[in-house]
Amino acid sequence: MQKTTVYMDESTYRRLKQIARARRRPPAEMVREAVAEFAARHAPRRTPKSIGAFKSGRRDLGQRAEELLSGIGKDR
């Protein structure tokens, strides 16, 4: 774990401490959680390498997707 310093105004820090106290968790843990959520929400999403890696030879997949996928998962 890396250590960093975060500056915040007094009212924000007071609210953080109140929330932390109510949840019986340390303020630092709450800050780590908030930063992790922010990073996950704003990180660029990587496209799986398998996307576009194969060719079916069919040019109508987009137009006929529902028809072609009907019956999948049903017992025959």
Backbone as CSV, one residue per row, in Angstrom:
resi,resn,N_x,N_y,N_z,CA_x,CA_y,CA_z,C_x,C_y,C_z
1,MET,0.849,-1.173,0.000,0.000,0.000,0.000,0.894,1.236,0.000
2,GLN,0.516,2.222,-0.799,1.259,3.474,-0.881,0.622,4.513,0.031
3,LYS,1.432,5.374,0.563,0.945,6.449,1.416,0.886,7.742,0.614
4,THR,-0.168,8.517,0.838,-0.299,9.815,0.189,-0.968,10.785,1.157
5,THR,-0.886,12.051,0.845,-1.516,13.078,1.659,-2.638,13.710,0.862
6,VAL,-3.790,13.855,1.493,-4.943,14.471,0.842,-5.349,15.679,1.665
7,TYR,-5.477,16.820,1.004,-5.932,18.032,1.675,-7.408,18.238,1.360
8,MET,-8.194,18.546,2.383,-9.607,18.854,2.174,-10.028,19.939,3.144
9,ASP,-11.079,20.654,2.778,-11.516,21.732,3.665,-12.118,21.138,4.941
10,GLU,-12.199,21.970,5.962,-12.617,21.497,7.284,-14.007,20.887,7.291
11,SER,-14.942,21.499,6.578,-16.310,20.974,6.600,-16.385,19.585,5.954
12,THR,-15.643,19.380,4.884,-15.613,18.066,4.248,-14.994,17.040,5.176
13,TYR,-13.908,17.420,5.856,-13.251,16.498,6.779,-14.173,16.156,7.947
14,ARG,-14.907,17.143,8.461,-15.858,16.874,9.553,-16.940,15.893,9.109
15,ARG,-17.456,16.107,7.893,-18.488,15.188,7.374,-17.920,13.786,7.201
16,LEU,-16.695,13.697,6.702,-16.049,12.399,6.545,-15.934,11.691,7.890
17,LYS,-15.492,12.427,8.908,-15.339,11.823,10.231,-16.688,11.383,10.794
18,GLN,-17.738,12.167,10.560,-19.071,11.792,11.041,-19.549,10.496,10.378
19,ILE,-19.375,10.430,9.082,-19.784,9.223,8.356,-18.979,8.017,8.820
20,ALA,-17.676,8.204,8.952,-16.797,7.115,9.398,-17.188,6.643,10.790
21,ARG,-17.473,7.581,11.676,-17.865,7.227,13.037,-19.185,6.446,13.023
22,ALA,-20.138,6.903,12.216,-21.433,6.222,12.129,-21.290,4.803,11.578
23,ARG,-20.329,4.611,10.682,-20.127,3.284,10.080,-19.081,2.459,10.820
24,ARG,-18.522,3.067,11.859,-17.482,2.407,12.672,-16.318,1.928,11.806
25,ARG,-15.848,2.857,10.982,-14.705,2.593,10.115,-13.771,3.783,10.180
26,PRO,-12.481,3.573,9.981,-11.537,4.693,9.986,-11.742,5.595,8.766
27,PRO,-11.566,6.908,8.945,-11.688,7.824,7.799,-10.770,7.448,6.638
28,ALA,-9.563,6.997,6.938,-8.619,6.627,5.870,-9.178,5.496,5.018
29,GLU,-9.860,4.555,5.633,-10.460,3.445,4.892,-11.567,3.957,3.966
30,MET,-12.328,4.916,4.451,-13.401,5.499,3.654,-12.813,6.241,2.440
31,VAL,-11.702,6.952,2.645,-11.056,7.672,1.544,-10.523,6.672,0.518
32,ARG,-9.890,5.591,0.977,-9.378,4.569,0.050,-10.513,3.979,-0.784
33,GLU,-11.625,3.696,-0.131,-12.781,3.137,-0.834,-13.306,4.120,-1.896
34,ALA,-13.401,5.388,-1.521,-13.905,6.401,-2.458,-12.976,6.555,-3.658
35,VAL,-11.676,6.553,-3.413,-10.712,6.698,-4.512,-10.761,5.469,-5.413
36,ALA,-10.890,4.278,-4.829,-10.969,3.050,-5.621,-12.216,3.060,-6.505
37,GLU,-13.348,3.496,-5.960,-14.579,3.580,-6.749,-14.422,4.587,-7.889
38,PHE,-13.821,5.731,-7.596,-13.611,6.760,-8.620,-12.716,6.220,-9.733
39,ALA,-11.626,5.575,-9.351,-10.681,5.048,-10.336,-11.337,3.978,-11.206
40,ALA,-12.141,3.120,-10.605,-12.819,2.069,-11.365,-13.827,2.663,-12.343
41,ARG,-14.507,3.700,-11.921,-15.539,4.320,-12.759,-14.930,5.098,-13.931
42,HIS,-13.745,5.663,-13.743,-13.162,6.535,-14.758,-11.997,5.923,-15.524
43,ALA,-11.591,4.724,-15.190,-10.487,4.073,-15.905,-10.969,3.659,-17.291
44,PRO,-10.127,3.782,-18.292,-10.542,3.339,-19.625,-10.765,1.829,-19.615
45,ARG,-11.821,1.416,-20.270,-12.125,-0.019,-20.322,-11.410,-0.637,-21.510
46,ARG,-10.751,-1.736,-21.226,-10.032,-2.422,-22.289,-10.981,-3.359,-23.021
47,THR,-10.830,-3.409,-24.327,-11.625,-4.321,-25.141,-10.937,-5.672,-25.132
48,PRO,-11.687,-6.722,-24.886,-11.064,-8.056,-24.918,-10.399,-8.307,-26.274
49,LYS,-9.272,-8.995,-26.247,-8.525,-9.260,-27.478,-9.312,-10.122,-28.455
50,SER,-10.281,-10.879,-27.938,-11.034,-11.771,-28.806,-12.066,-11.040,-29.661
51,ILE,-12.389,-9.788,-29.327,-13.368,-9.030,-30.108,-12.809,-8.792,-31.512
52,GLY,-13.513,-9.245,-32.498,-13.100,-9.048,-33.883,-11.990,-9.965,-34.346
53,ALA,-11.635,-10.951,-33.533,-10.516,-11.817,-33.883,-10.913,-12.931,-34.855
54,PHE,-12.214,-13.202,-34.957,-12.665,-14.316,-35.781,-13.640,-13.820,-36.842
55,LYS,-13.665,-14.525,-37.951,-14.605,-14.187,-39.019,-15.511,-15.386,-39.245
56,SER,-16.802,-15.118,-39.263,-17.774,-16.188,-39.468,-18.000,-16.464,-40.940
57,GLY,-17.670,-15.492,-41.772,-17.949,-15.639,-43.182,-19.360,-15.202,-43.539
58,ARG,-20.124,-14.797,-42.543,-21.498,-14.352,-42.776,-21.547,-12.836,-42.700
59,ARG,-22.167,-12.222,-43.653,-22.280,-10.761,-43.667,-23.588,-10.271,-43.058
60,ASP,-24.493,-11.188,-42.735,-25.817,-10.788,-42.269,-26.019,-10.984,-40.766
61,LEU,-24.957,-11.214,-40.014,-25.106,-11.492,-38.582,-25.815,-10.366,-37.836
62,GLY,-25.470,-9.129,-38.118,-26.082,-8.000,-37.424,-27.568,-7.895,-37.675
63,GLN,-27.991,-8.173,-38.897,-29.402,-8.066,-39.241,-30.195,-9.282,-38.762
64,ARG,-29.563,-10.439,-38.657,-30.280,-11.671,-38.335,-29.918,-12.227,-36.961
65,ALA,-29.333,-11.413,-36.097,-28.846,-11.908,-34.804,-29.928,-12.610,-33.998
66,GLU,-31.083,-11.989,-33.846,-32.161,-12.594,-33.046,-32.586,-13.937,-33.636
67,GLU,-32.744,-13.984,-34.945,-33.149,-15.228,-35.614,-32.093,-16.316,-35.417
68,LEU,-30.833,-15.958,-35.602,-29.762,-16.927,-35.497,-29.546,-17.429,-34.067
69,LEU,-29.858,-16.586,-33.085,-29.657,-16.965,-31.685,-30.894,-17.597,-31.050
70,SER,-32.013,-17.592,-31.748,-33.226,-18.160,-31.165,-33.019,-19.648,-30.907
71,GLY,-33.526,-20.088,-29.791,-33.419,-21.498,-29.437,-32.186,-21.846,-28.632
72,ILE,-31.237,-20.939,-28.502,-30.049,-21.221,-27.707,-30.456,-21.373,-26.246
73,GLY,-29.988,-22.408,-25.604,-30.279,-22.648,-24.197,-31.545,-23.448,-23.960
74,LYS,-32.278,-23.765,-25.012,-33.478,-24.572,-24.880,-33.134,-26.034,-25.151
75,ASP,-33.807,-26.914,-24.429,-33.614,-28.337,-24.672,-34.228,-28.695,-26.014
76,ARG,-33.573,-29.582,-26.693,-34.094,-29.987,-28.022,-35.026,-31.156,-27.889
